[in-house]
Structure formats: structure tokens, C-alpha cells
Amino acid sequence: MALEVTTGEDGMIYIRETDEPEVVAVTTPEKWDAFVKGVKAGEFDHFVEDAE
């Protein structure tokens, strides 16, 4: 599984998984930027700590 992310002509951010490309989540650029900052800061690491 991989994520595909693009910006639409309307300026919104479109996100989908390669395993289910027909399901698309849409968010604002501001919310996407906040999410990316959280990932870089390790805010979501607890979700994958026990994944291995």
C-alpha cells in the first residue's frame, strides 16, 4: 500500500491509497500541512511502534 497525494485545480488536497484508488479523501492545504508537520515531529509514531 502507498498513498498518492495531489493538489486539485480547486486547491484542495486529494489523497488515496493505491490498494483502493476509488476511495479519495479530500482536505484543505492547511490541514495537510499540519498533518505533515505532525508526521515529521513524530506525533503518530505510536501507531507503528508495535507494527513489526
C-alpha positions in Angstrom: 0.0 0.0 0.0 1.1 3.5 -0.8 -0.5 6.9 -0.6 -1.0 9.1 -3.6 -1.4 12.8 -2.9 -2.1 15.6 -5.4 -3.5 19.1 -5.4 -6.6 19.6 -7.5 -7.4 22.6 -9.7 -9.6 23.8 -6.8 -6.6 24.0 -4.5 -7.8 21.1 -2.3 -5.6 18.1 -1.4 -6.7 14.7 -2.7 -5.4 11.6 -1.0 -5.9 7.9 -1.9 -4.4 4.5 -1.2 -3.1 2.5 -4.2 -5.0 -0.5 -2.9 -8.3 1.3 -3.0 -7.9 4.1 -5.6 -11.7 4.6 -5.9 -11.8 5.9 -2.3 -10.5 9.5 -2.2 -10.1 11.7 0.9 -10.2 15.5 0.4 -8.7 18.1 2.7 -7.5 21.6 2.8 -3.9 22.6 2.2 -3.7 24.0 5.8 -4.9 20.7 7.3 -2.5 18.7 5.0 0.4 20.9 6.1 -0.5 20.4 9.8 -0.6 16.6 9.2 2.8 16.6 7.5 4.3 18.7 10.3 2.9 16.2 12.8 4.4 13.2 11.0 7.8 14.9 10.9 7.6 15.7 14.6 6.8 12.0 15.4 3.3 12.7 16.7 2.0 9.5 15.0 4.9 7.1 15.7 2.9 5.3 18.4 0.7 3.9 15.7 3.6 1.9 14.1 5.8 1.1 17.1 4.4 -2.4 17.5 3.7 -3.0 13.8 6.8 -5.1 13.3 
